Every structure is written in structure tokens, then in C-alpha cells.
């Protein structure tokens, strides 16, 4: 369940001007933005926005504010991928007294937040530090299809139809998968039967036929995190991949080419030159043009998981509840109760839709019979796309739980979301169990500094080793080469990494 449409009355008399740090984007001005104006009209609260660029470009200014103590009345800098504060950073700065514990403000001034936490209690749980404090109002950004995105694979529909696997979206066993690739190569020597790119090599579904890779190569086992690419079953998966490479059913480019190079193959004017391809969405290998009924991305359908030698398939599935950092109130902020009410207004359904779609008649309630992303009755629909500077992006407080996200009236002609939803439903029967999911815990300052470097080193060692195994530069069937791979990955710090994860998880 999501937020309800309620009436709100302004709560601020406008006598205080609040300084709030937000994000800066091209063709975007917070001071004149349509949703910024809507917020002031709806709440009465006057805000002077200070905008900083996302990512690395904005980091120096954000860090300077922290180190100098020149803190605003609130930060709205978005999730970690946008360059916002991590949960561990919130904990560290909170313990230093820079950020306010928001538990009391939530309980006294934020009915929308309390309703959100009542229906989705994990949203509060995952943002609450080990010592029980809440240093950020979370935004809810739940994404069903993202849960299995790392494993998602597609097949070119003309190929699927030619070989009789379109109706079933693929094959049932790994032997049938190998046969399909061989048949494609024999009939279409100009095509690469199985492809991907350097950031999404085509190993995920093959690995799922042999083992549970987990999420980010981590799986909870016996209550502890394990690093799955050291599993003997991963060795078997790499031996299978190496066989595909040797027989030219996939190629070196599938592991080394860029996304743009792969896209050029899939977008070849004469027809796609890849048959089965790894991709979290169609945009990973094709140009998505929703204005074109014949857009190449429409020629691909999801390829389902297939079972391995032991008759099973396990897809890594993220059970992350979808809580992201929404709003942070520094300890020296003026009138924090007003800021809390301002953030709470944004968690309402109408505000969430106004933020995403625009507040000036850019959307309307759906009529009976209109279907949402999940094929249930839709809640709302876009009537006129917001113009430039007509809405905000997802770096503030908002309540995009699944019922709201899936409640938009769209179809395959206007969005790729329905196809991604169907792909998620196709993969869900193969999902790993929830108790096997390992979610990154809060780290203290010492752990956070160390774990970031370890993760980078391990990821680099894995990528190099996995590529060498798949391409045969290391022979996965030879014990010495397999041990060489494991040694190189362990030397990057796997044991210490797992030690830190386990300690932080128990805190």
C-alpha cells in the first residue's frame, strides 16, 4: 500500500527563510522551478535553495560545508549514487553532533512518514543506526524489476521465433541453452549468439544454473556473508563459459567491448548482430526510442533462467526495502519542526506525483479500466509531460512505494516499464531466499574507510580473474589455474572484507 491523497493546509507563516542544499542539473533552477513554487504555496515555507552538482563534481562543496561547519538548515542531496551521504556517513556525522536525531520529530510532526513506516516498517529499520538514531528522513524508492536486474538477459524476437522459443521466453535447461546457441551460429554465422559488454558480461544466467551468486557477489550463509565467486560451482560455470568461447558461441568482445560498441552491433541497420544479450534493461544494448513504433529495443524479449546440472536455477534477488536518504536536518538548524513538516508534505501522494511529473496539470487520476505497470487498475496518468524546470528529480523526500510506482497508466508503446515488470515476474520463481540476502550494514568510520578500498580492489581482481577464466587465459578445468584465480582474488583482501562485513552486521 502507498500514501493516500489527502488535503493539506499551509503550516508556516513564512517569517523564516530556510537555507536548503539541493542538486543542480542542466536546464534546472531550484529558485524558479515549478515544483519549488508549488511547495511554497502548499506549505507556506520560504526556502532559499543552494544547488550543488551531483556526483564527484559536487563533492568538494559538500565536504567543505561539513568541515567548515557552514551547514544549511537541511540537506537534500539524494542517494549515494548521486553523491549523497551514505548511511554510514550519516552515523559518523551524527555521532559528531552535526546532524539531528529525527526520531522525535517524525513521531510528533510527520504523520505521512509514520503511515509510510506503518505499511513498510523496514523503511525505518534500515535507516536507523545500530544505536537507535535516525539521521535522515528516508524517501521510498521501491523498484520491483531492479531486484533481479543483475541477472536479466534478452533474446532477439526474430531469433526466438525462428527457433521456437518465443512463446516460452527461452529454454528449460542449460543443455538446451547450449543447443540453441549452436543452432543460432549454424543458421546465422554473421551473428554473435551470446553477447554482453565489459560492465555486463553474459555470465549471469549461466552462473544461476550452477550456484546462487547472491547480490554484489555476497550471500548470507549460516548467518555470515560469503564471497560467492570463490565457490567451486563458480568454477563449473566458468568452465561452461570457456566452452562457449572456444566454440565461438560467444566471444572476447562480450567481456571487453564498451556498451556503445555492443549497441552498434544490436542496432546494425541490417538487423541485430547479437541474438542473446545481457542487459538490465533494453537500454543496455539498444537505443530506446519510445516515439518510434519500430524502435529496435522493441525487438527483444526477456530470456528466462534455465536449470543447470543439478536441475536448479537460482537468481540473485535484492530484498532491499527501497529506503534512500531523503532529508537531513543539521543540529543547528532553525525551526526543525517546520522543516520536518515540509518534508512530510513531500511524502504525500499528491506531492510525490507533483514532484516527479510536474504540478501544473501534468497528470490526472486514472479512469476505470486504465492499467498500470503491473496490469492492475492504474492510479494516475501523465496528461502533459512536464517542461524543462517543471519538476524535481529523485533527490528529495518522496514516497514511491511499489503501489505508487506501478500505479502509473502506461503500456509498451509509451514505456519500457511494463516489459521490465514482466521480466521480474519471470525471474521471481527462481529468486534466492530472503534469508540469503546480505544487505550492506552500517559501518563505523574506521570500517567505512577500509571497506571502500577493499571492495574496489576485490572487484578489480574478480573482473580480471573472471575474464581470464571465461576466455581461457586461465583454464578453469586445471587445478593450478583455478587456485591462481582464487589466490589473486583473496590477495585483494576478501578475508578482511568478510571480517569487516560480519562485524558490522552484528553491531
ABEGO torsion letter per residue (X at the ends): XBBBBBBBBBABAGABBBBBBBBBBBGBBAAABAAAAAAAAAAGBBBBBBBBBBEAAAAAAAAAAAAAGBBBABBBAEBAAAGBBBAAAAAAAAAAGABBBAAAAAAAABAAAAAAAAABAAAAAAABBAAGBBABBBBBBBBAAAAAAAABBBBBAAAAAAAGAAAAGEBABAAAAAAAAAAAAAABAABBABBBBAABBBAAAAAAAABBAEBGGBBBBGGBBBBAAABAAAAAAAAAAAAAAAAGABBAAAAABBAAAAAAAAABAAEBABABBBBABAAAABBBBAABAABAAAABBBBBBBBBAAGBBBBBBBABAGBBBABBBBAABBGAAAAAAAAAAAABAAAAAAAAAEABGABBBBBBGBBBAAGBBBABBBABBBBBGABBBBABBBBBBAAAAAABBBBAAABAAAAAAAAAAAAAAABBBAAABBBBBBBBAAAAAAAAAAAAAAAAAAAAAAAAAAAGABBAABAAAAAAAAAAAAAAGAAAAAAAAAAAAAX
